[in-house]
């Protein structure tokens, strides 16, 4: 696992500054190696996954999922799975006060999540809390428009 000399919140700010995303930009910010997963649907999008990173605040990015459109203008899409130190919703709200609930569990799986989304000038930043551990942040989604 790579150690990053920044907090989760600084990493989020630095990733936002890299939009539109590219493999190289994301790798340079979070010091992870992204590999092409050759996932289904790969003729339209290129899918990359990154190795885990531990931030200095004890939060771990256990997985990076970057999607880049192969042709045409598209800013990319990034999901960062979070574990390690519990990040409660109150901490998220200290950084992003104006959050709207954009997804809720439907009772089919403990993996389903409640998502809280900030609509920002560049797009949407969502924070997901899974049913199996609803008090702790499970993922962050960067969805540029």
Secondary structure as GFF3:
##gff-version 3
##sequence-region A 1 145
A	DSSP	beta_strand	2	4	.	.	.	ID=ss1
A	DSSP	alpha_helix	8	16	.	.	.	ID=ss2
A	DSSP	alpha_helix	23	30	.	.	.	ID=ss3
A	DSSP	beta_strand	34	36	.	.	.	ID=ss4
A	DSSP	beta_strand	45	50	.	.	.	ID=ss5
A	DSSP	beta_strand	53	55	.	.	.	ID=ss6
A	DSSP	beta_strand	59	69	.	.	.	ID=ss7
A	DSSP	beta_strand	77	84	.	.	.	ID=ss8
A	DSSP	alpha_helix	89	95	.	.	.	ID=ss9
A	DSSP	beta_strand	100	103	.	.	.	ID=ss10
A	DSSP	beta_strand	113	120	.	.	.	ID=ss11
A	DSSP	beta_strand	123	130	.	.	.	ID=ss12
A	DSSP	three_ten_helix	131	133	.	.	.	ID=ss13
A	DSSP	beta_strand	139	144	.	.	.	ID=ss14
###
